[in-house]
Amino acid sequence: MTTDAIELRLVDQARNRLRVYRLCDAVDLFGERCLLIQWGRLGQRLRTRLEPFKDDAARELRRAELVALRKRHGYTS
């Protein structure tokens, strides 16, 4: 199980694109394991979403999918 937070950034001054995307493990109020997803513009309040998962394998698969998608869009570690 990965507990480290992943932060990806997209900085393109020419196109005024200053973005951040974060993923980390969390536990909701019911004790369910979740993937915490935060995204938005650097320096601003980030939007947040929790995705609950029944097992660790599904959560890790979703994390890998999201990281791959963001990297295709130009985000870097």
C-alpha positions, 0 to 999 in steps of 0.5 A, spaced: 500 500 500 502 506 498 501 512 503 506 517 500 502 523 497 503 524 489 504 531 487 504 533 479 505 540 477 504 543 470 507 550 469 507 553 462 508 561 463 507 562 456 500 559 456 498 562 463 497 554 465 499 554 473 496 547 475 497 542 481 494 535 482 495 531 488 493 524 490 494 521 497 490 515 501 485 517 506 480 514 511 473 517 510 468 518 516 466 511 516 473 508 516 473 506 509 479 507 505 479 512 500 483 516 494 484 523 496 484 527 489 486 535 489 487 539 483 487 546 481 491 553 480 497 554 484 496 559 489 489 558 490 484 553 494 484 546 491 478 542 489 477 536 493 474 529 491 474 523 495 473 516 491 472 510 496 475 503 494 473 496 497 480 494 496 487 496 496 489 493 489 483 497 486 485 504 489 492 503 487 490 501 480 486 508 480 492 512 482 496 509 477 491 511 471 490 518 474 498 519 474 498 516 467 493 521 465 496 527 468 503 526 465 500 525 458 497 532 459 504 535 461 504 534 468 511 533 471 513 530 478 
